[in-house]
Amino acid sequence: VRNRILYFILFFALILMGASGVVKELAIAAHDRIVMNLGLASISFFGLMASVFVGISLVYNELERRTIYTIVSKPVHRYQFLLGKFFGLLLTIYVIVAIMALFFFTVFNYQARTTDDKLIEILTVQTATGAEYVDNPALAKAGFLLKSAGLSFAESIGNLFGFEGGAVSHSLLIAVVMIGLELMIITAFAVMFSSFSTPTLSAVFTVMIFLAGRLNEDILRFADRLVQEAMKAQQVIAMADLTLAVKIKAYIAYLMALAVPNLDSLNVTSQVIHADTVTVWRYSVLYAILYTAAILSMAILIFSRRNFK
């Protein structure tokens, strides 16, 4: 709560999503897709920033300030200390994500309610001679916009808890949940790196893990393409017949794809934007939980063997 970087991150996220209305007006078509893309990208990016900038210093600050000696002298195991840091940060990040999602849903519902056609309908009345403006268009417009903002906010609260309403579909909520699973894995990495490295290196490592995780499918495709081209060039029909150098390159690529988290399988933003339905890998949630547990186990193992002297 006292960490000001969280408030700066949240502030810029809300400003960016609020500016989506301006960006929408600059586009020729597909306005809703632009707003969705910008909103989900903001939640993912600023959630990542919160995870990195706070997570990298969680354990390191305790070591630098020597407060770790007071903590470990109590009947508190090191794994409890590390898990407490992880779940505390994860809860904080999820609160930030929930606030950003609520604001994003409100903006999305508000823009759906205040289209040009609906605004013209409010500002005009039908008379015997045709359509005419109301007596006080400025007051009518202000009242309409204020009412739309209130209704959009109320609908967004329901959307956040899984209820249909307004322009927000279940697909958008699923995309936000999948972003939360991504951030859970990244937070585990941030805590692990913080347990044995400096904040600068921890930040670099965590960001690189995130980028590698998003490119996981591309790494696999690179390995497959490498094998196929080598088999074609060397005129063989099996990977075992390739030269040792090619096999080493392919195995390294496959190993990297298995080692880094497959965040691409958790990213459904493109499906939400370009399709009406979202297809989520049924084991994605289990995969994220198990991978996070593995990283936390590594962090506990490293931290339990660390000498504080």
SULRA-V520450 format. One line per field, one symbol per residue. ss: DSSP state (H for helix, E for strand, L for the rest). phi: phi as a letter, one per 40 degrees, with the letter a starting at -180 (. if undefined). A space follows every 50 residues. Layout:
ss=???
phi=???
//
This chain:
ss=LLLHHHHHHHHHHHHHHHLHHHHHHHLLLLHHHHHHHHHHHHHHHHHHHH HHHHHLLHHHHHHHLLHHHHHHLLLLLHHHHHHHHHHHHHHHHHHHHHHH HHHHHHHHHHHHHLLHHHHHHHHEEEELLEEEELLLHHHHHHHHHHHHHH HHHHHHHHHHLLLLELLELHHHHHHHHHHHHHHHHHHHHHHHHHLLLLHH HHHHHHHHHHHHHHLHHHHHHHHHHHHHHHHHHHLLLLHHHLLHHHHHHH HHHHHHHHHLLLHHHHLLHHHHHHLLLLLLLLLHHHHHHHHHHHHHHHHH HHHHLLLLL
phi=.cccccccccccccccccccccccccccafcccccccccccccccccccc ccccccbdcccccccgcccccccccbcccccccccccccccccccccccc cccccccccccccbcccccccccbbcbcchcbcccbcccccccccccccc cccccccccccgccigccbccccccccccccdcccccccccccccabcdc cccccccccccccccdccccccccccccccccccfbbbcccccccccccc cccccccccccccccccbdccccbbcbbbbdccccccccccccccccccc ccccccccc
//
